[in-house]
Amino acid sequence: MPGTSRNSEQFLMPSTIENQITGKYEIYPFYNISGTISSGYHSLTERLLLKGEHIVFDGYIGVNWEAVKEQTTRAFTDLGKSINWISINNYLKSSEDLEIKTSPFLGGDDPLFGSAYTGTLQDFFELKNVDEVLSVDGSINIIYGCGAALVSGNFPIVYFDVPKNEIQFRSRAGSVNNLGRHFPEDPKIQYKRFYFIDWVVLNKHKEEIFPRIDFMVDEQRTEDITWISGNELRSALSTITKNVFRARPWFEPGVWGGQWIKENIPGLNKDTKNYAWSFELIAPENGIILESGSKLLEVSIDCLLYYDHVAVLGKAAKRFGNKFPIRFDFLDTMDGDNLSLQCHPSVNYTKQHFGEDFTQDETYYILESKPGAEVYLGFQNDIDPDTFRRELESSFIHHKEVDVKKYIQTFPARKHDLFLIPNGTVHCSGRDALVLEISATPYIFTFKMYDWLRPDLNGLPRPLNINRAFENLNFDRKGKVVENTLLSKSTKLKETDEWRVVGLSTHDEHFYAIARLEFKESITDNTNDQCLIMSLVEGESVTVITGQRQMVVHYAETFIIPAAAGSFMIKNEGPSLAKVIKAFVKDSSC
């Protein structure tokens, strides 16, 4: 039986509820649904027999189609049926044609950046003659592969999905090809193509066919699939759009990574050297875990937006459509090292060079820190851009250390501090902090200027982006300007004897606002038709109540309350004061 190799120390998500450690951060948060989640190919093929002799197996990049074919064939054989398999890849355009179409979006020899492809999945195929082979009498005819639902005909659609983390783990193992490619490439090259080509067109395709999907399959466990009918999936998503939920986080080591995540979050592989990131909510790469009858099935968050982005985003949907605007992630440098010195591109630069609608405006919220922890932010008052650039370039060429503090200011990083990092701002977190990064969703457009002369985890040089950085750096953010405009100020917005709401100022260029709810026993709030992204930043646990739903949230867990939820309550389950941070799109930015 063919398996799918993956290159990661992270455990594969189980298909059923296993022993959970109560009272602490949960790495597999699930949402209980009333629909039925089934497992295995035999149960799926029994349902497919009722759908007729023509079936479409579509899916996302990274699916192990050979394993799908083998196990589906075995299941249908046990039912006395044969299969006529037709690969959609037989109708791909030539490699030369595809290269002409895609190469302008791949950034030439830039190792990291390209621009979002402006076409559709149909650009990859010549489908005129597919109908000629769609029918073999007495057989189940299945056309399969990424884009199979492009075939004309009102055939039932089975969609095989793979979470983005598993796609990348499979890519690192050499078991994934990009769209239109017939062989695996270097994982970094593949990722650039995923981000700017494959994911772009496959997301458009998934959105288009989502209302017609008959069955959704979670294929991350190649030999232990779970699945749900399309109607029951859409019914479940309808409930989620009105209630609190958590995304499934995933975790990655890094050259500067620390030990807080490893020591404080149960269920992770403790043999991993460190954890640099927890992707709490990066909507393009996270999923939602559904649960029924102890079975688990993960679907991508974009399915929720494809189903009803207005219910999720409220008044912000007009501006952002089905793109989730805000992300939360952890940067762990506790007993680790400094991040690279970096900045992010301006809005116009992002649109012109990368095809994104908005840019990577960030903030650092300090969740934990040790004495002496610092954040590097903004320039010294006497900064000379030319001198600074020459020293960075000389450092890169001659592998020579830079006295960073000669050019860059540092500020103590204490619990609950908030640092504002609008685009163009030079910054990085120093060692010995756990940073909750609250940011606009774009997440790969980091221009590194100096990386403390470190190789990556594989011992290879880490690429720098000095030229791009200097095309975007704001040298007016220096001296007292930094203290006056980039260190958040707190303001009491509402207060009683039992609770208060504290506003934390953001920069004029940030399209999102941040506030903190602080309460002894409970607090009631309202979404005001905005999606709220929230995290428990102090206290042991709270219970969040939306409508008829309740969810326990533990310290450091991120949760989402869709705009359509309206009024909600948060109850403190611990003995000490609870503090919950929330971020949402400013009304003026909608």
Protein Blocks (a to p, Z undefined) as FASTA:
>chain_A
ZZdddddfbdcddfbdcdddehiacfbbcdddfbdcdedjklmmmmmmmnojbdcdddde
hiafklmmmmmmmmmmmnopacddddfklmgccfklmmmmmmmmnopmafkbccddfbdf
klmpccklmmmmmpcghiacddedehklmpgcjdddddddddfklmmmmmmnopaccehi
abdcdfklmmmmmmmmmmmmmmmmmmmmmmmpmbdcdfkbmmlccdddfklmmmmmmmmm
mcccdddddddddfkbcfklmmmmghiafkbfbafbdcfbgfklpccdddeehiacdddf
klmmmmommlmnmmmlmmnomacfbdcddddfehiacddddddddfklmmmmnopabdcd
dddddfbdcehiacdedjafklcfklmmmmmmmmmmnopacdfklmpccddddehiacdd
dehiacdddehiacdddddfblklccdfbgghpacfkopacdddfklmmmmpcfklgcjl
lmmmmmccdddfbdcfkbccddddddfklmbdcdddddfkbccddeklpacddddfbdjb
dcddehjbccdddehiacdddfklopaddddfbfbdcddddddddfklZZ
